Amino acid sequence: MTLPITAAVSMGNPPRDYVRPGVGPALRTLAEAIGPTIERHAWFPRRTNAEFARVHAPDHIELVVWERGCGITMACGTGACATAVAACLAGHARPGSEIRVSLLGGRSCDQP
């Protein structure tokens, strides 16, 4: 299966971002179905993380993370950052602006 990969972004670990604007299949469903394949793809001999994102607005991204060696995770700070960068590179978000990333475990901008 070929996916439109927006960007491969490194934040010190190797996340791989799959950013989709608008509607489509549930992100968790995509992550569970495709995450293991991306994690172990030949391009990544040491395996990789895969972020599955949906842009709801230029300042709001929904994200599900498939983390190498773990599977689905509730949150991933580097994945959220990498996804925000990938969304900006693809023109789905504005560089230099605040971007809220909602993950399974909560939002990236929640305050204590």
Residue, then its C-alpha position, 0 to 999 in steps of 0.5 A: m500500500t502506498l501512502p502520501i507521506t508528508a515528511a520524514v522529520s527528525m526530532g532526535n528520534p526518527p518519526r515519520d509523519y502521515v498528515r491528512p487534512g479533512v475527513g477520512p478513516a479513523l486515525r487509530t484504525l489507520a495507525e493500527a493497520i499501517g503503523p507496523t508496516i511503516e515501523r519496519h519498512a526497509w528504509f528504516p533499518r533501526r525502525t521508526n515511529a509513525e504519526f497519523a494526523r488529521v488537520h482540522a484547522p491551521d491551529h488544530i491537529e488530531l494525532v495518533v502515534w505508532e511508536r517503534g517497539c511499543g505500538i499505539t501510545m497515548a502521547c508523544g511530545t516529539g511526535a507532536c512537534a514533528t507533526a506540527v513541522a510536517a503540517c507547516l511544510a505541507g502548507h496545512a499550518r502556519p509556521g510561527s503560530e500556535i498549533r494545538v495537537s490533540l493526542l489520545g492522552g490529551r491536548s499538547c497545550d493543556q495546562p496543569 
